[in-house]
């Protein structure tokens, strides 16, 4: 063992799912379904379908075993929906549906050898999921955009099996997101479902990061690597390799099943937007092995600058929803690539994936395409800040988002909220969440989209107590659309914090193909004028380090009902759903072209 390459540093723990080279069986495809708007999937109306237990209260003292009618029903006679996919855009009658929908699928399975464990993995179910296999409840998950899994080793059997999922996208006051938000509430099993076989003590989490500050030694790159087994067990043999770099090392876990070490890799090429280099990494522990392509880079701030690999970078961004142009959740690589192509055509090196974690495929394709990513959880508008269950859900969604994407080189910002009104309870909630984010991942930057404050002297600022908690001061401003300053290009800003500033949203609405004067609302000319005035104003903002116009594409939203104008779409997109480019798109293209 070469101690200068392989140094045991002690125990390490963090949460996350591992992409694997294990046996995987896809459960994607046609699933049978039944719509249940009144939650009558139980034999008694008194049963609580949202209970985490199998026993429900009846009257004052009695308890009765919970029996689900739909678990005994022959779903094969029911209609089908594609998984992954939202139900809203697959069936016209379900476009506006919010409530419960039951999915079922039968599948053949061959049980692996003794000592192998089997898990069912979901990429995302909106917004709440109860999962049953072979008539037994195996778990519940809350949060529509992050992955989760349940072990089914003792439930799954040789031959024919049945899985049932109760999906519910009802918006709740204490939920995240809560009742009010400005996008379509797509329901269903929106991301892939898989069965995965793993060894009895598998690699539960791992990561490999460039140590910050290592750019100071030009010929040296220091990589911190860490792993954690599912069970605490020492002396498990570990092998780590990056074949392209000739790195091949071995060691053994500590008593708690963890291992941490460092590697000097002077020949390593760092990940940059214009050269998004990825390396195949192989990691094994005992009988388990994971293989993945990852990149290496550092991201940090210094004063008012954002530094990528030690070099200042301006984030040339655009906001994107996890939506196919025209409606529906992104489910295929081609759909993700179309949104990436549109962003790249503007000259972007950065995307804000709003307002919730996007499909994992989008993150990976952005990484290959050289697009930096801002990823966030759906703490949006009217959150129930004083409710402990609401905080628990927020923290869990944060942990699941970070756990899924912690190895993606292009993800540089974890965002904890969007447009939330300051108050003591809100400030306490978000401070706690920011601290949790840092404890889970200290290698990335923390931010949130704040709101602009107008001062009595006619200047603008960000008056938010959370300025002290974030690495990047980010805010949404809609000058020329919702707010009408007299002179947008010469608006004066006073931001006292010596931190990088990113404009996380700005813009205005336009119907593609509608033309008129710059004061004619909903015309492309008015939208273009708003953009031209805003980009001129950007020169007045100290420490400006990035901009993200809202938004790449027109997207569905029930808050936008104007017939003949919005028709259920937010029209602030730079592109129409059919791909037509609005005039404002070229304003951003020229602005970004002029940025180094």
C-alpha positions as CSV (number, residue, x, y, z in Angstrom):
1,X,0.0,0.0,0.0
2,X,1.4,3.4,-1.0
3,X,0.6,5.7,1.8
4,X,1.0,8.9,-0.3
5,X,-1.8,7.7,-2.5
6,X,-4.1,5.8,-0.1
7,X,-4.5,7.4,3.3
8,X,-7.1,6.1,5.8
9,X,-8.7,9.1,7.3
10,X,-11.4,7.6,9.5
11,X,-15.1,7.0,9.4
12,X,-17.4,8.8,6.9
13,X,-21.2,8.9,6.6
14,X,-23.6,10.4,4.0
15,X,-26.8,9.5,2.4
16,X,-27.3,8.5,-1.3
17,X,-28.3,5.8,-3.8
18,X,-25.6,4.1,-5.8
19,X,-25.8,3.6,-9.5
20,X,-24.9,0.0,-9.9
21,X,-23.5,-2.8,-12.1
22,X,-25.9,-5.1,-10.3
23,X,-28.7,-7.2,-11.7
24,X,-31.5,-4.8,-12.7
25,X,-35.0,-5.7,-14.0
26,X,-37.1,-2.9,-15.4
27,X,-40.8,-2.7,-14.5
28,X,-41.4,0.1,-16.9
29,X,-44.2,-0.3,-19.5
30,X,-47.9,-0.8,-19.4
31,X,-49.5,-0.7,-15.9
32,X,-53.2,-1.3,-15.3
33,X,-55.0,1.5,-13.3
34,X,-58.1,2.5,-11.6
35,X,-59.1,6.1,-10.8
36,X,-60.3,6.5,-7.2
37,X,-61.3,10.1,-6.6
38,X,-63.1,9.4,-3.2
39,X,-60.4,7.0,-1.8
40,X,-62.8,4.1,-1.6
41,X,-60.1,1.5,-2.2
42,X,-60.7,0.1,1.3
43,X,-63.6,-2.0,2.5
44,X,-64.8,0.6,5.0
45,X,-65.3,4.3,4.5
46,X,-63.9,4.7,8.0
47,X,-60.5,3.4,7.0
48,X,-57.8,6.0,6.7
49,X,-56.1,5.4,3.3
50,X,-53.3,7.7,4.4
51,X,-52.4,5.7,7.5
52,X,-48.8,4.3,7.7
53,X,-50.1,1.2,9.6
54,X,-52.2,-1.8,8.7
55,X,-54.7,-1.2,11.6
56,X,-57.3,1.5,11.5
57,X,-59.5,2.9,14.3
58,X,-63.3,2.3,14.1
59,X,-65.5,4.2,16.5
60,X,-64.0,4.8,20.0
61,X,-62.1,1.6,20.9
62,X,-62.3,-1.0,18.1
63,X,-59.5,-1.9,15.8
64,X,-60.0,-3.8,12.5
65,X,-57.4,-5.2,10.1
66,X,-57.2,-2.9,7.1
67,X,-58.3,-4.7,3.9
68,X,-57.9,-3.1,0.6
69,X,-60.6,-4.0,-2.0
70,X,-58.2,-3.1,-4.9
71,X,-55.5,-5.5,-3.7
72,X,-58.0,-8.3,-4.3
73,X,-59.3,-7.0,-7.6
74,X,-58.3,-8.4,-11.0
75,X,-56.6,-5.3,-12.4
76,X,-55.9,-7.0,-15.8
77,X,-59.4,-6.1,-16.9
78,X,-58.7,-2.4,-16.3
79,X,-57.2,0.1,-18.8
80,X,-53.5,0.9,-18.9
81,X,-51.1,3.8,-18.5
82,X,-47.4,4.0,-19.5
83,X,-44.8,4.0,-16.7
84,X,-42.9,6.2,-16.5
85,X,-45.3,9.0,-17.3
86,X,-47.9,11.3,-15.8
87,X,-51.5,10.4,-16.1
88,X,-52.6,13.9,-17.1
89,X,-51.3,13.9,-20.6
90,X,-51.9,10.2,-21.3
91,X,-55.7,10.4,-20.9
92,X,-57.7,13.5,-21.9
93,X,-60.2,12.8,-19.1
94,X,-57.3,12.9,-16.5
95,X,-55.8,16.3,-17.6
96,X,-57.1,18.2,-14.6
97,X,-57.3,15.2,-12.2
98,X,-55.9,15.5,-8.7
99,X,-56.5,12.7,-6.3
100,X,-55.8,8.9,-6.0
101,X,-55.1,6.6,-8.8
102,X,-54.2,2.9,-8.3
103,X,-51.6,1.2,-10.5
104,X,-51.0,-2.5,-10.8
105,X,-48.6,-4.7,-12.7
106,X,-47.9,-8.5,-12.7
107,X,-44.4,-9.7,-13.5
108,X,-42.3,-12.9,-13.5
109,X,-39.3,-13.1,-11.3
110,X,-36.6,-15.6,-10.6
111,X,-35.2,-15.4,-7.1
112,X,-31.5,-15.1,-6.9
113,X,-29.1,-17.2,-4.8
114,X,-29.3,-17.2,-1.1
115,X,-27.6,-14.1,0.5
116,X,-28.7,-11.8,-2.3
117,X,-31.1,-9.0,-1.4
118,X,-33.8,-7.6,-3.7
119,X,-35.1,-4.0,-3.8
120,X,-37.8,-2.2,-5.7
121,X,-36.7,1.3,-6.7
122,X,-38.8,4.3,-7.8
123,X,-37.4,7.3,-9.6
124,X,-40.4,9.4,-8.5
125,X,-44.1,9.2,-7.8
126,X,-46.2,12.3,-7.5
127,X,-46.8,13.4,-4.9
128,X,-47.4,10.5,-2.5
129,X,-47.0,6.8,-2.9
130,X,-48.1,3.7,-1.0
131,X,-46.6,0.5,-2.4
132,X,-47.8,-3.1,-2.0
133,X,-46.3,-6.3,-3.2
134,X,-48.1,-9.7,-3.3
135,X,-50.9,-8.2,-1.1
136,X,-48.6,-6.7,1.6
137,X,-47.8,-3.1,2.2
138,X,-44.1,-2.5,1.8
139,X,-43.8,1.2,2.4
140,X,-44.9,4.8,1.8
141,X,-43.0,7.8,0.3
142,X,-43.9,11.5,0.4
143,X,-42.4,13.8,-2.1
144,X,-43.1,13.7,-5.9
145,X,-39.6,14.3,-7.4
146,X,-37.0,12.3,-5.5
147,X,-36.1,8.6,-5.6
148,X,-36.9,6.0,-3.0
149,X,-36.7,2.2,-2.6
150,X,-38.0,-0.6,-0.4
151,X,-36.4,-4.0,0.3
152,X,-38.6,-6.9,-0.9
153,X,-36.3,-9.9,-0.3
154,X,-38.7,-11.7,1.9
155,X,-41.8,-10.7,-0.1
156,X,-41.0,-11.3,-3.7
157,X,-41.3,-14.9,-4.9
158,X,-40.3,-17.2,-7.8
159,X,-42.8,-17.0,-10.6
160,X,-45.7,-14.6,-10.9
161,X,-45.7,-11.5,-8.6
162,X,-47.9,-8.5,-8.3
163,X,-47.1,-4.9,-7.4
164,X,-49.7,-2.2,-6.6
165,X,-49.0,1.5,-6.1
166,X,-51.5,4.0,-4.8
167,X,-50.4,7.4,-6.2
168,X,-51.9,10.6,-4.9
169,X,-51.1,14.1,-6.2
170,X,-53.5,16.0,-4.0
171,X,-52.0,19.3,-2.9
172,X,-52.0,19.9,0.9
173,X,-51.5,22.9,3.1
174,X,-48.7,21.2,5.0
175,X,-47.2,19.6,1.9
176,X,-44.1,20.4,-0.2
177,X,-45.0,21.8,-2.6
178,X,-48.0,23.2,-0.8
179,X,-51.5,24.0,-2.3
180,X,-50.3,27.1,-4.3
181,X,-47.7,26.9,-7.1
182,X,-47.4,28.0,-10.7
183,X,-46.9,24.8,-12.7
184,X,-49.0,21.8,-13.7
185,X,-49.6,19.2,-10.9
186,X,-48.7,16.1,-12.9
187,X,-49.7,12.9,-11.1
188,X,-48.6,9.3,-11.3
189,X,-45.5,7.2,-11.5
190,X,-43.5,9.8,-13.4
191,X,-40.1,8.1,-13.4
192,X,-38.8,4.6,-13.9
193,X,-39.4,1.6,-11.6
194,X,-36.8,-1.2,-11.3
195,X,-36.0,-4.3,-9.3
196,X,-32.4,-4.6,-8.3
197,X,-30.5,-7.5,-6.8
198,X,-27.6,-6.6,-4.5
199,X,-25.1,-8.5,-2.3
200,X,-26.1,-8.9,1.3
201,X,-23.8,-6.1,2.4
202,X,-23.8,-3.7,-0.5
203,X,-22.2,-0.2,-1.1
204,X,-25.0,2.1,0.2
205,X,-23.2,5.3,-0.7
206,X,-20.0,6.6,-2.2
207,X,-18.5,9.7,-3.7
208,X,-15.3,11.1,-5.2
209,X,-14.6,14.8,-5.1
210,X,-11.7,17.1,-5.9
211,X,-10.4,18.8,-2.8
212,X,-11.0,22.5,-2.9
213,X,-7.9,24.6,-3.3
214,X,-5.9,21.9,-5.0
215,X,-5.7,24.2,-8.1
216,X,-2.9,26.0,-6.3
217,X,-0.6,23.1,-7.1
218,X,-0.9,23.1,-10.9
219,X,0.5,19.6,-11.4
220,X,-1.5,18.0,-8.7
221,X,-5.2,17.0,-8.3
222,X,-6.2,15.6,-4.9
223,X,-9.3,13.4,-5.0
224,X,-11.2,12.6,-1.8
225,X,-13.0,9.2,-2.0
226,X,-15.4,7.8,0.6
227,X,-17.8,4.9,0.8
228,X,-20.2,3.4,3.3
229,X,-21.6,-0.1,3.4
230,X,-25.2,-0.8,4.2
231,X,-24.2,-2.8,7.3
232,X,-21.4,-2.0,9.8
233,X,-18.6,-4.4,9.0
234,X,-14.8,-4.1,9.2
235,X,-12.1,-5.7,7.0
236,X,-14.3,-5.9,3.9
237,X,-11.9,-5.7,0.9
238,X,-12.3,-2.6,-1.2
239,X,-11.0,-1.9,-4.7
240,X,-11.0,1.5,-6.5
241,X,-10.0,2.2,-10.0
242,X,-10.0,4.9,-12.7
243,X,-8.6,2.9,-15.6
244,X,-8.0,5.8,-17.9
245,X,-5.7,7.4,-15.3
246,X,-4.0,4.2,-14.4
247,X,-5.3,4.4,-10.8
248,X,-5.9,1.1,-9.1
249,X,-5.9,0.9,-5.3
250,X,-7.1,-1.5,-2.6
251,X,-7.8,-1.4,1.1
252,X,-10.3,-2.6,3.8
253,X,-13.3,-1.0,5.5
254,X,-13.2,0.2,9.1
255,X,-15.4,-1.4,11.8
256,X,-18.4,0.8,10.9
257,X,-18.3,-0.3,7.3
258,X,-16.8,3.0,6.0
259,X,-13.6,3.9,4.2
260,X,-12.1,7.3,3.3
261,X,-8.9,7.9,1.4
262,X,-7.2,10.5,-0.9
263,X,-5.5,10.1,-4.3
264,X,-3.1,12.4,-6.1
265,X,-3.9,12.4,-9.8
266,X,-1.8,15.1,-11.5
267,X,-2.8,13.9,-15.0
268,X,-6.5,14.3,-14.4
269,X,-8.4,16.6,-16.7
270,X,-11.0,18.7,-14.9
271,X,-14.6,19.0,-16.0
272,X,-15.4,22.3,-17.7
273,X,-18.5,23.4,-19.7
274,X,-16.5,23.6,-22.9
275,X,-14.8,20.3,-22.2
276,X,-17.0,18.1,-20.0
277,X,-14.6,15.3,-19.4
278,X,-15.9,12.2,-17.6
279,X,-14.0,9.2,-16.3
280,X,-15.1,5.6,-15.8
281,X,-14.8,4.8,-12.1
282,X,-14.9,1.3,-10.7
283,X,-15.5,0.6,-7.0
284,X,-16.0,-2.8,-5.3
285,X,-16.5,-3.8,-1.7
286,X,-16.7,-7.5,-1.0
287,X,-19.1,-9.0,-3.6
288,X,-20.7,-5.7,-4.6
289,X,-19.5,-3.5,-7.4
290,X,-20.6,-0.1,-8.9
291,X,-19.4,1.4,-12.2
292,X,-20.1,5.0,-13.1
293,X,-18.9,7.8,-15.3
294,X,-18.1,10.9,-13.2
295,X,-16.3,14.2,-13.7
296,X,-14.0,16.1,-11.4
297,X,-14.1,19.9,-10.6
298,X,-14.1,22.4,-7.8
299,X,-16.7,25.1,-7.2
300,X,-16.3,27.8,-4.6
301,X,-16.8,31.6,-4.2
302,X,-14.2,34.3,-3.4
303,X,-15.7,37.7,-2.5
304,X,-18.2,38.5,-5.3
305,X,-16.9,35.8,-7.7
306,X,-17.8,32.2,-8.5
307,X,-14.8,30.1,-9.2
308,X,-14.9,26.9,-11.2
309,X,-11.7,25.0,-10.9
310,X,-10.2,28.2,-9.5
311,X,-11.2,30.3,-12.5
312,X,-13.9,33.0,-12.4
313,X,-17.0,32.0,-14.4
314,X,-20.2,33.9,-15.3
315,X,-23.3,31.7,-15.2
316,X,-25.0,32.1,-18.6
317,X,-28.2,30.5,-17.7
318,X,-31.9,29.8,-18.3
319,X,-34.7,28.4,-16.2
320,X,-36.3,25.1,-17.3
321,X,-39.2,23.0,-16.1
322,X,-39.2,19.2,-16.1
323,X,-41.7,19.3,-18.9
324,X,-41.9,18.2,-22.5
325,X,-42.6,21.3,-24.7
326,X,-46.4,21.3,-24.9
327,X,-47.0,19.4,-21.7
328,X,-46.2,16.2,-19.8
329,X,-43.2,15.2,-17.6
330,X,-39.9,14.4,-19.3
331,X,-39.5,10.6,-19.5
332,X,-37.1,9.9,-22.5
333,X,-33.6,10.9,-23.4
334,X,-34.8,12.5,-26.6
335,X,-37.1,14.8,-24.6
336,X,-34.3,15.9,-22.3
337,X,-32.0,16.5,-25.2
338,X,-34.5,18.8,-26.9
339,X,-34.6,21.1,-23.9
340,X,-30.8,21.0,-23.7
341,X,-30.5,21.8,-27.4
342,X,-32.7,24.9,-27.0
343,X,-30.7,26.0,-23.9
344,X,-27.4,25.5,-25.8
345,X,-28.7,27.5,-28.8
346,X,-28.9,30.6,-26.5
347,X,-25.2,30.2,-25.5
348,X,-26.0,28.8,-22.0
349,X,-23.3,27.2,-19.9
350,X,-25.8,26.9,-16.9
351,X,-29.4,25.9,-16.3
352,X,-31.7,26.4,-13.3
353,X,-33.8,23.3,-13.1
354,X,-36.8,24.7,-11.4
355,X,-38.7,24.3,-9.0
356,X,-38.1,20.7,-7.9
357,X,-35.5,17.9,-8.6
358,X,-35.7,17.0,-12.3
359,X,-35.5,13.5,-13.8
360,X,-32.0,12.1,-13.2
361,X,-31.5,11.6,-16.9
362,X,-31.7,15.4,-17.5
363,X,-28.9,16.0,-14.9
364,X,-26.7,13.4,-16.6
365,X,-27.3,14.7,-20.1
366,X,-26.6,18.2,-19.0
367,X,-23.3,16.9,-17.5
368,X,-22.4,15.4,-20.9
369,X,-23.4,18.6,-22.7
370,X,-21.4,20.9,-20.5
371,X,-24.2,22.6,-18.7
372,X,-23.8,23.5,-15.0
373,X,-26.9,22.9,-12.9
374,X,-28.8,24.7,-10.1
375,X,-31.1,22.1,-8.4
376,X,-33.8,22.8,-5.9
377,X,-36.5,21.4,-3.7
378,X,-40.1,22.6,-4.0
379,X,-40.3,25.0,-1.1
380,X,-42.4,27.5,-3.0
381,X,-44.7,30.3,-1.7
382,X,-47.2,29.5,1.1
383,X,-45.2,26.9,3.1
384,X,-46.5,25.8,6.6
385,X,-43.3,26.9,8.3
386,X,-44.4,26.1,11.9
387,X,-45.4,22.5,11.1
388,X,-42.7,19.9,12.2
389,X,-44.0,17.4,9.6
390,X,-43.5,20.0,6.9
391,X,-39.9,20.5,7.9
392,X,-39.3,16.8,8.1
393,X,-40.6,16.4,4.5
394,X,-38.4,19.3,3.3
395,X,-35.3,17.8,4.9
396,X,-36.0,14.4,3.5
397,X,-36.5,15.7,0.0
398,X,-33.2,17.6,0.4
399,X,-31.4,14.5,1.5
400,X,-32.8,12.4,-1.4
401,X,-32.0,15.1,-4.0
402,X,-28.4,15.4,-2.7
403,X,-28.0,11.7,-2.3
404,X,-29.0,11.1,-5.9
405,X,-26.9,13.7,-7.6
406,X,-23.9,14.1,-5.2
407,X,-21.5,12.6,-7.8
408,X,-22.6,14.8,-10.7
409,X,-19.8,17.3,-11.5
410,X,-22.2,19.7,-13.2
411,X,-24.4,20.2,-10.2
412,X,-22.9,23.3,-8.4
413,X,-25.8,24.8,-6.5
414,X,-28.3,23.3,-4.0
415,X,-31.3,25.7,-3.7
416,X,-33.5,25.5,-0.7
417,X,-36.5,27.7,-1.6
418,X,-38.1,30.0,-4.1
419,X,-40.0,33.3,-3.5
420,X,-40.8,32.8,0.2
421,X,-41.9,35.7,2.4
422,X,-39.5,36.4,5.3
423,X,-40.8,35.8,8.8
424,X,-39.3,34.4,12.0
425,X,-40.7,30.9,11.5
426,X,-39.7,30.9,7.8
427,X,-36.2,32.2,8.6
428,X,-35.7,29.5,11.4
429,X,-36.9,26.8,9.0
430,X,-34.6,27.8,6.1
431,X,-31.6,28.4,8.3
432,X,-31.9,24.9,9.7
433,X,-32.3,23.5,6.2
434,X,-29.3,25.4,4.9
435,X,-27.2,24.0,7.7
436,X,-28.5,20.5,6.9
437,X,-27.5,20.9,3.3
438,X,-24.0,21.9,4.2
439,X,-23.7,18.9,6.6
440,X,-24.7,16.6,3.7
441,X,-22.5,18.2,1.1
442,X,-19.9,20.8,1.8
443,X,-18.4,20.7,-1.7
444,X,-21.2,22.7,-3.4
445,X,-22.8,26.1,-3.1
446,X,-26.1,26.9,-1.3
447,X,-28.6,29.5,-2.6
448,X,-32.3,30.3,-2.8
449,X,-34.4,32.6,-5.0
450,X,-35.3,35.6,-2.9
451,X,-37.4,38.6,-3.7
452,X,-36.5,42.2,-4.4
453,X,-37.1,45.1,-1.9
454,X,-37.8,48.6,-3.0
455,X,-36.2,51.3,-0.8
456,X,-37.6,54.8,-0.1
457,X,-34.8,56.5,-1.9
458,X,-35.8,54.7,-5.1
459,X,-33.1,52.1,-5.1
460,X,-33.4,48.3,-5.0
461,X,-31.9,45.7,-2.7
462,X,-32.3,42.3,-1.1
463,X,-33.5,42.6,2.5
464,X,-33.5,39.0,3.6
465,X,-32.0,37.5,6.8
466,X,-31.1,34.4,4.8
467,X,-28.4,36.4,3.0
468,X,-26.0,35.3,5.7
469,X,-26.8,31.6,5.1
470,X,-26.3,31.4,1.4
471,X,-23.1,31.4,-0.7
472,X,-24.8,33.1,-3.7
473,X,-27.3,36.0,-3.4
474,X,-30.1,35.1,-5.9
475,X,-33.3,36.9,-6.6
476,X,-36.3,37.0,-9.0
477,X,-37.1,40.4,-10.5
478,X,-39.8,41.1,-13.2
479,X,-39.0,44.7,-14.1
480,X,-41.2,45.7,-17.0
481,X,-43.8,43.0,-16.4
482,X,-45.0,42.8,-12.8
483,X,-43.0,45.8,-11.6
484,X,-42.8,49.1,-13.6
485,X,-39.7,51.2,-12.7
486,X,-39.6,54.5,-14.5
487,X,-36.2,53.8,-16.0
488,X,-35.2,50.1,-16.0
489,X,-31.8,50.5,-17.6
490,X,-30.7,53.0,-15.0
491,X,-32.2,51.4,-11.9
492,X,-29.9,51.7,-8.9
493,X,-29.0,48.6,-6.8
494,X,-27.4,48.5,-3.3
495,X,-26.5,44.9,-2.3
496,X,-24.2,45.1,0.8
497,X,-23.0,41.5,1.0
498,X,-19.7,40.8,-0.7
499,X,-21.0,37.6,-2.4
500,X,-21.7,36.6,-5.9
501,X,-25.1,37.8,-7.2
502,X,-27.3,35.7,-9.6
503,X,-30.6,36.9,-11.1
504,X,-32.6,33.7,-10.8
505,X,-35.6,35.0,-12.8
506,X,-36.6,37.9,-15.0
507,X,-38.7,38.4,-18.1
508,X,-42.2,38.8,-19.4
509,X,-44.9,37.0,-21.3
510,X,-45.6,36.8,-25.1
511,X,-47.6,34.7,-27.4
512,X,-45.4,33.3,-30.1
513,X,-46.3,35.0,-33.4
514,X,-48.3,37.9,-31.9
515,X,-46.7,41.2,-33.0
516,X,-47.3,44.9,-32.2
517,X,-45.7,47.8,-30.4
518,X,-43.4,47.6,-27.4
519,X,-46.3,48.6,-25.2
520,X,-48.7,46.1,-26.5
521,X,-49.0,43.4,-23.9
522,X,-48.4,39.7,-24.9
523,X,-46.5,40.7,-28.1
524,X,-43.1,39.5,-28.9
525,X,-42.0,43.1,-29.3
526,X,-42.9,43.9,-25.7
527,X,-41.1,40.8,-24.4
528,X,-38.1,41.7,-26.4
529,X,-38.1,45.3,-25.1
530,X,-38.3,44.0,-21.5
531,X,-35.2,41.9,-22.1
532,X,-33.3,44.6,-23.8
533,X,-33.9,47.0,-20.9
534,X,-33.0,44.4,-18.3
535,X,-29.7,43.3,-19.8
536,X,-28.7,47.0,-19.9
537,X,-29.6,47.3,-16.2
538,X,-27.4,44.3,-15.3
539,X,-24.3,46.5,-15.6
540,X,-25.6,48.4,-12.5
541,X,-25.5,45.3,-10.2
542,X,-22.3,44.9,-8.3
543,X,-20.9,41.3,-8.2
544,X,-23.3,40.1,-10.8
545,X,-22.1,36.5,-11.6
546,X,-25.0,35.0,-13.6
547,X,-28.5,35.4,-15.0
548,X,-31.4,33.0,-15.6
549,X,-34.3,34.4,-17.7
550,X,-37.7,32.9,-16.9
551,X,-38.2,30.6,-18.8
552,X,-36.9,28.3,-21.7
553,X,-40.3,27.1,-22.9
554,X,-43.9,28.1,-22.4
555,X,-45.2,25.6,-19.8
556,X,-48.6,24.4,-18.5
557,X,-50.1,26.1,-15.5
558,X,-53.7,26.2,-14.2
559,X,-53.0,29.7,-12.9
560,X,-52.9,31.0,-16.5
561,X,-56.5,30.8,-17.8
562,X,-56.8,33.7,-20.3
563,X,-58.5,32.3,-23.4
564,X,-56.7,33.0,-26.6
565,X,-53.6,34.2,-24.8
566,X,-52.5,31.8,-22.1
567,X,-54.9,28.9,-22.5
568,X,-53.5,27.1,-19.5
569,X,-49.9,28.0,-20.2
570,X,-47.3,30.4,-18.7
571,X,-46.3,32.3,-21.8
572,X,-42.9,33.7,-20.5
573,X,-41.0,31.1,-22.5
574,X,-38.3,32.1,-25.0
575,X,-39.5,29.3,-27.1
576,X,-43.1,28.2,-28.0
577,X,-43.9,24.5,-27.4
578,X,-43.5,23.8,-31.1
579,X,-40.0,25.1,-31.0
580,X,-40.6,28.6,-32.6
581,X,-38.2,31.1,-31.1
582,X,-39.5,34.4,-29.8
583,X,-37.7,37.7,-30.5
584,X,-36.4,37.9,-26.9
585,X,-34.4,34.7,-27.3
586,X,-31.9,36.5,-29.5
587,X,-31.5,39.3,-27.0
588,X,-30.1,36.7,-24.5
589,X,-28.1,35.0,-27.2
590,X,-26.3,38.3,-28.0
591,X,-25.9,39.1,-24.3
592,X,-24.3,35.8,-23.6
593,X,-22.1,35.9,-26.7
594,X,-20.6,39.2,-25.4
595,X,-19.8,37.5,-22.0
596,X,-16.4,35.9,-21.7
